[in-house]
Amino acid sequence: MRRPEGPSLRSGRRRAAWALWMLLCGACDFYYYRVPSPDELWHVIPWFDHMIHARYIRPYQTQHVPRYTPEGSVPVSGSEPDWSAEWVSGKTTTANALKNPMTAPRSPGPSVAVIPRAMEAAGDTLYQNFCSVCHGPTGNADGTMSRQMGAPSLLTPRSRGYSDGYIYGIIRYGRGVMPRYGDKIVVPGERWAIVSHVRKLQSQHPVAPGESAPIPPGPSATGSTSAVPK
């Protein structure tokens, strides 16, 4: 049989509960204000950074902030060299010295250029988008605007005799009625893909009648080559 609780027992329990409550409150105060916060300990893990007291540099704050990037991930050699002044003056030394980095000789066997499959597809697409309207889908100057623009065939002995770099220069800077496309096809690799596609068209079709004497480069009448291309 349970003994009835007296006033003193109930009062003692209340005091004990109150003391426990105060102790817990004091523990909370101790935990929040005296135990070190985990945010103050993240610095011991070098590969992890917290988001509360993170140190950072505001954009354009200073140019002396060290940049630790993997070697080769950021270009440091500047942009593609500009030879527009030489091109406009009618010289082809720099252009003719360029080598198409997208092709490689086939080995063993005869030295026939091999175009990587991805670049071959890119060259076809870019040519159809930018070039076929004037030079025709096959390069024979039978495009929509060929006659209106006076675009030459790319299958003549003259066109076949141009170096890859010279064709690249025409794409980049333009010449005559052809505007420059360096500000439209801004990636050098894509320009080279077009050059390779022109060579592919030439290899697939017989030589079209035409003069063989080269035409020196000059400024574009429809797109200035006096400014540095994008």
Summary of the structure (lengths in Angstrom):
residues: 230
radius of gyration: 36.8
end to end distance: 98.5
largest distance: 125.0
contacts: 527
relative contact order: 0.12
helix: 43%
strand: 3%
